[in-house]
Amino acid sequence: MKFRIGRHLRSRLHLIWMIISLMIVILLPFILGIGLYIKSTLLLEDKKFGELLFSSDWRPLSGHFGFLTFAISSVWVTVLALLIAGPICLLTAIHLTQYAKNWVLKIMHPVIDILAGIPSVIFGVWGILVIVPFISKVIAPMFGVETSGYTILTGAIVLAVMIIPFVLNILIDVFKMVPDELKEASLSLGASKWQTIKLVLLRKAIPGIISAFGLGVSRAFGETIAVLMVVGNVTKIPSGIFQPGYPLPALIANNYGEMLSIPMYDSALMLAALILFFVVLVFNFLSRVAIVRLEKHTS
Amino acid sequence: MKKRKQIEEKFFRVLMFISTNLIVIILLLIIFSILYKGLPALSWSMISQTPKGGFYFGKEGGILNAIIGSLYLSIGSTLLATAIGLPVALFMNVILVKHKRFIDTIRFFLDLLWGIPSIVYGAFGFTIMIYFGIQTSLLAGIITVTLFIIPIMVRAMDEVLKTVPVGLLETSLSLGSTHSETAFKVFLRQASPGLVTAILLSFGRAIGDAASVLFTTGYTDHIPTSLGQPTATLPLSIFFQLSSPIEEVQERAYASAVVLTVIILVISVLARLYAKRYQKHKINF
């Protein structure tokens, strides 16, 4: 009898443990958002959000906190990274799901996994070793520009490489979701394999492709250390891809020490974190919703 | 007309071939450039000593403090994340298995969390620390990194547990086990290889992330002896050494990058081996 009570008590405890853990996981994003919001209210009470976002006046020591420079840098780097990574991922995903032989897949799976697992600081080191000199010695002279190599473009290339494994994995899943019957029907009507890919597979997968890119954007937008290491970090609105930039995450990471003494500064950086959190969440949300829709639609 | 179509297909197939190869080349390029720059600077004293006086001016010492610090931090946070993440994954797949809607919502939630940048966790962890008056410490770092890897871990475990057949759940329940027993004794064992892989994956994330520990763990030349002390980590040690203007210190940053890369590659290989080797203990249906 004693044994049975022990056993059921243990089951009960296990159950409580599971429920508490689940509560932690579910409450986490709310606590995150609320925590950052409370910290940023200090600045928001003083100035309007729109004012802060559309001002490029960043002089924290005299109380001016305009985020425009950083927001524009972030958008530049992110969009450019997607423009580079997007076509590569799309072509590779079609290759791997439609044409590639088994042995190619056997090689590519670990390659994608390892690339996905490389820490961002290593990407940063690689960027400094390879991409920075490549930009300053090869690419920039081609356009007649002189630069140190620490530019928006450098950051975008490094970011593009970082999001490739991520976007590629999602695209592969998306293409696998398109039912074979559709392709077979198209082939049996006399369409060539390429026509089938172009007119059936790609058309069917468009929502999935867009959401894969959306998730890539949210990934790229929040990436910190690797970009920070190669992008130059100059507080000036970039006017071209060969200019240095200063994205939002880099702003937060670079100033964490000095912000402590000034409450407003602290508040401004937390607002930057909140903006990041919010933008990433929105992109993530829309993309995931689209993927779930696609899953329902095809199955 | 027909010819144009064929040329088009040829053209795109060449592009596909190039971009697939490009990805492999990039990976090799990353690994080789790190090894090429870092290996010459790597020495035994680098990985067996803590920084001595003048280390940051290119004098004697090593990065043992960062290696040990990173291991403490990532082992601690992986254990803590497993303690929270494993029950969640089990709960979803054993107890909630009948409530499809609810599971889908939790999954959706986790996917949302998955993408939140680590710098946001870092900033959040920092505000919490300030609020409670805690200083930068190993403990603060462990908690922040735990929050950051939980969604990754739960989602990976969930993918594994999803594949456990419903038959096993029904059999276990019909033999009189409780739901909890089924979760912790049957599902845990059946899915263990995949779960270990998920844990290793999260460990890799924890050891490689810099942005979340930047605010919370601090940096020190000593190996921490308690949870309350600041702790050096490998990614930050690479980052700090690389921003030095002195060449010897930069060389060491490359050597430290080799150490981190090797750790990550070893984890990745271990995860693969483990997943393969223990496959045979699974009950097949």
Contacts between the chains, C-beta under 8 A, distances in Angstrom:
chain1	res1	chain2	res2	distance
A	7	B	178	7.7
A	7	B	181	7.7
A	8	B	178	7.0
A	10	B	180	7.4
A	11	B	178	4.1
A	11	B	179	7.4
A	11	B	180	4.0
A	11	B	181	6.1
A	12	B	180	7.7
A	14	B	87	7.6
A	14	B	180	3.7
A	14	B	181	8.0
A	14	B	183	7.1
A	14	B	184	5.9
A	15	B	95	7.7
A	15	B	179	7.3
A	15	B	180	5.3
A	17	B	87	5.2
A	18	B	87	4.0
A	18	B	88	6.9
A	18	B	90	6.4
A	18	B	91	4.0
A	18	B	95	7.2
A	18	B	180	7.6
A	18	B	183	7.5
A	19	B	91	7.2
A	21	B	83	7.8
A	21	B	84	4.5
A	21	B	85	7.3
A	21	B	87	4.4
A	21	B	88	4.8
A	21	B	91	7.4
A	22	B	87	7.6
A	22	B	88	5.1
A	22	B	91	5.7
A	22	B	106	7.5
A	24	B	84	5.9
A	24	B	150	7.9
A	25	B	84	7.1
A	25	B	85	7.8
A	25	B	88	5.4
A	25	B	106	7.8
A	25	B	109	7.6
A	25	B	110	7.2
A	25	B	113	7.7
A	25	B	150	6.2
A	25	B	151	7.3
A	25	B	154	6.5
A	26	B	106	7.2
A	26	B	109	6.4
A	28	B	113	6.5
A	28	B	147	6.4
A	28	B	150	7.4
A	29	B	109	7.4
A	29	B	112	6.8
A	29	B	113	5.7
A	29	B	116	7.4
A	32	B	116	7.3
A	32	B	120	6.9
A	32	B	121	7.5
A	32	B	124	5.3
A	35	B	124	5.5
A	35	B	127	5.8
A	35	B	128	6.9
A	36	B	120	7.4
A	36	B	123	6.8
A	36	B	124	6.1
A	36	B	127	7.2
A	39	B	127	5.1
A	87	B	19	7.3
A	88	B	19	4.5
A	88	B	22	6.4
A	88	B	23	7.1
A	91	B	12	7.4
A	91	B	15	5.4
A	91	B	16	4.5
A	91	B	18	7.9
A	91	B	19	4.2
A	91	B	20	7.5
A	92	B	16	6.8
A	92	B	19	4.9
A	92	B	20	4.8
A	92	B	23	6.1
A	94	B	16	6.0
A	95	B	13	7.9
A	95	B	16	3.8
A	95	B	17	6.9
A	95	B	19	7.4
A	95	B	20	5.0
A	96	B	20	6.9
A	99	B	13	7.0
A	99	B	16	6.9
A	100	B	20	7.5
A	104	B	20	7.5
A	107	B	24	7.3
A	108	B	20	7.0
A	108	B	23	7.6
A	108	B	24	7.6
A	110	B	268	7.9
A	110	B	272	7.1
A	111	B	23	6.5
A	111	B	24	5.5
A	111	B	27	5.5
A	112	B	23	7.4
A	113	B	268	6.6
A	114	B	27	6.3
A	114	B	265	7.1
A	114	B	268	5.6
A	115	B	23	7.1
A	115	B	26	7.5
A	115	B	27	5.1
A	115	B	30	8.0
A	117	B	201	7.5
A	117	B	204	5.1
A	117	B	205	7.9
A	117	B	208	7.5
A	117	B	264	5.8
A	117	B	267	7.6
A	117	B	268	5.4
A	118	B	30	6.7
A	118	B	208	7.4
A	118	B	261	7.3
A	118	B	264	6.4
A	119	B	207	7.4
A	119	B	208	2.7
A	119	B	209	6.8
A	119	B	210	7.3
A	119	B	235	5.9
A	119	B	260	6.2
A	119	B	264	6.3
A	120	B	208	7.1
A	120	B	209	7.4
A	120	B	210	6.5
A	120	B	211	7.6
A	120	B	235	7.8
A	121	B	208	7.2
A	121	B	210	5.0
A	121	B	235	4.1
A	121	B	238	5.2
A	121	B	239	5.7
A	121	B	257	7.4
A	121	B	260	7.2
A	122	B	30	7.1
A	122	B	34	6.6
A	122	B	208	7.5
A	122	B	238	7.9
A	122	B	257	5.8
A	122	B	260	6.3
A	122	B	261	5.7
A	122	B	264	7.7
A	123	B	30	7.4
A	124	B	239	7.4
A	124	B	242	7.9
A	125	B	34	6.4
A	125	B	238	6.5
A	125	B	242	6.7
A	125	B	253	7.1
A	125	B	254	6.8
A	125	B	257	4.7
A	126	B	29	7.6
A	126	B	30	4.7
A	126	B	33	5.8
A	126	B	34	6.5
A	128	B	242	6.9
A	129	B	33	4.9
A	129	B	34	7.5
A	129	B	37	5.8
A	129	B	254	7.8
A	130	B	29	6.6
A	130	B	33	5.3
A	161	B	26	5.7
A	161	B	30	7.8
A	164	B	23	6.3
A	164	B	26	7.8
A	168	B	23	7.6
A	192	B	5	6.5
A	192	B	9	6.7
A	193	B	9	7.4
A	194	B	5	7.3
A	194	B	8	6.7
A	194	B	9	3.7
A	194	B	12	6.7
A	194	B	13	8.0
A	195	B	5	7.3
A	215	B	115	6.6
A	218	B	115	5.0
A	219	B	115	6.3
A	221	B	117	7.4
A	222	B	115	7.7
A	222	B	116	7.1
A	222	B	117	2.4
A	222	B	118	7.7
A	222	B	119	6.5
A	222	B	120	6.8
A	223	B	117	6.8
A	224	B	117	6.6
A	224	B	118	7.0
A	224	B	119	4.4
A	224	B	210	7.4
A	224	B	211	4.0
A	225	B	210	4.4
A	225	B	211	5.6
A	225	B	214	8.0
A	225	B	235	7.0
A	225	B	239	6.4
A	229	B	239	7.2
A	229	B	242	7.2
A	249	B	117	6.4
A	249	B	119	4.8
A	249	B	211	7.1
A	252	B	119	5.6
A	252	B	123	6.0
A	253	B	119	6.1
A	253	B	211	6.1
A	253	B	214	5.7
A	256	B	126	7.1
A	256	B	214	6.3
A	256	B	215	5.2
A	269	B	123	7.0
A	270	B	123	6.1
A	270	B	127	6.4
A	273	B	119	6.9
A	273	B	120	5.2
A	273	B	123	3.9
A	273	B	124	7.2
A	276	B	117	5.9
A	276	B	119	7.0
A	276	B	120	5.6
A	277	B	116	6.3
A	277	B	117	7.9
A	277	B	120	4.8
A	280	B	115	5.7
A	280	B	116	5.9
A	280	B	117	6.1
A	280	B	120	7.7
A	281	B	112	6.4
A	281	B	115	7.9
A	281	B	116	7.1
A	283	B	115	7.8
A	284	B	111	7.2
A	284	B	112	5.2
A	284	B	114	7.9
A	284	B	115	4.5
A	285	B	112	6.2
A	288	B	108	6.1
A	288	B	111	5.3
A	288	B	112	6.6
A	292	B	104	7.8
A	292	B	108	7.1
